[in-house]
Amino acid sequence: MTNAKTETVAAEPEAVPAVPWPAVSVVMVGMFMAILDSFIVVVAGPAIQADLGASVGQLQWILAGYQLSYAVLMITGGRLADLHGRKRIFITGTAVFTLASLACAMAQDPGTLIGARIVQGLGAALMVPQVFAVITLVVAERTRHRVFGTLGIVIGLATMSGQLVGGLLIGADLFGTGWRSVFWVNVPIGIVTILCAVKYVPESRAAGTRRLDIPGVITLSAALLLLTFPLIQGREAGWPWWTWACFVASFVAFGLFVTLERAVDKRGGDPLMRLSLFAQRSFSFGIVLVLAVYALLTSYYLALSIAMQEGLGMSALGAGLVYTPAAVTFFVFSKIAGRLVPKYGRRVLEIGAVVLASGYLATAIVLLSGPRLTPGLIIPTLMLQSVGGGLLITPLLNTVLSRIAPETVGMASGVLSTAQQIGGALGVAVIGAIFFNSFRPESDGRTEAAGHAFAMSSLTTFAIAVLAAVLVFLLPNKKARPSG
């Protein structure tokens, strides 16, 4: 009689796919440079104006020209990468950005600097969409949340540290370069990034893509230009009739773009944007959420910088140092979010959105309750905002791109990057108007006026943060796969 022996074989745990960190790190450097240059020049503005004799209008264009070309051309940048290769377009964009930074650093008159800044924005528009696309394509789904978490940290730190880095560089006056150092610093970093991209970043293209949809490029670029130009310039101009005409024309141009893209798709062509992307709730709601979140980030820290410098008379470096505790808090809770999302999914974003909104409300309450504006008064509420921001922003990007097919990832990345820029421009327009309409130093005194204006800005950002929280609760509640 044979005794059957039952053996239980323990299943070996499935290995966690390794993250190709060299490739991922290279493209993240490109993202950091592009975002940093949206903020670092704000600090350099007065020095540029004094050195080059720039008018107020020219100084506006030195700041806005970069943002405008960056926002308008990113979807096209993502589609070009689908056609010609993400690695190739990333390297091309980095080279354009680096050469334009060199031209900015060597500019001898405002016109040259404005032109170089517009070209620099073009380079950023070619670089940034490839960051999302490369991560989505080279990182396994099980570990992607970790990488997008790191990217969220990079974006947040670039946003918050721009004015601090600018203040440090200008204050150091490296080799007597003054304000030019904020552009010179991009040159060696850009060269190293290109060399590392050649070695470490793999090439990829979208399958089946044959040619660029030129009518779509022209129509969408016109629509985005008509939208972003008045957002960037409208407040300083006093919102004249032409700004509202641009908004109406933008609405018409977007409608024409949708009609063109549907026609191209229907006849089996290659549309610049597949409108079916927006049928996915995680993407369509996520894009609106990105608009809201980046409207908060950009505008709020600019309002804070103005309140610190114009209201309290602090230097650019001193104002930048006020952000430091919040930046450290953001970093810590971004890392925590990366560990919590695999287990708790959307709940982490929900908590982050509620805490973020609470931080803005707390700032407003503290300032409206009577005390004068001081760094020590608002640093704790800024840190509370960073707790929420770290938990929300870190997993947000992965949530938006989580269900995107590889053949449309370049397209989707361009839309996501554009939403970030338009959200920033929209926030600056709205919250900037609130701040400056509330800032009356001639009657209230500078410190009191700055405190009141920043409180009003905090209430406005609280309202936007509540909208963001509602959108978070409407996102699909799919937990990320555990990392092992």
Secondary structure, DSSP 8 states (H G I E B T S, - for coil): --------------------HHHHHHHHHHHHHHHHHHHHHHHHHHHHHHHHT--HHHHHHHHHHHHHHHHHHHHHHHHHHHHH-HHHHHHHHHHHHHHHHHHHHH--SHHHHHHHHHHHHHHHHHHHHHHHHHHHHHS-HHHHHHHHHHHHHHHHHHHHHHHHHHHHHHHHTGGG-GGGHHHHTHHHHHHHHHHHHHHH------TT--S--HHHHHHHHHHHHHHHHHHHHHHHHT--HHHHHHHHHHHHHHHHHHHHHHHHHHTT---SS-GGGGGSHHHHHHHHHHHHHHHHHHHHHHHHHHIIIIIH---HHHHHHHTHHHHHHHHHHHHHHHHHHHHHTHHHHHHHHHHHHHHHHHHHHHHHTS----HHHHHHHHHHHHHHHHHHHHHHHHHHHTT--GGGHHHHHHHHHHHHHHHHHHHHHHHHHHHHHH--HHHH-HHHHHHHHHHHHHHHHHHHHHHHHHHHHHS---------
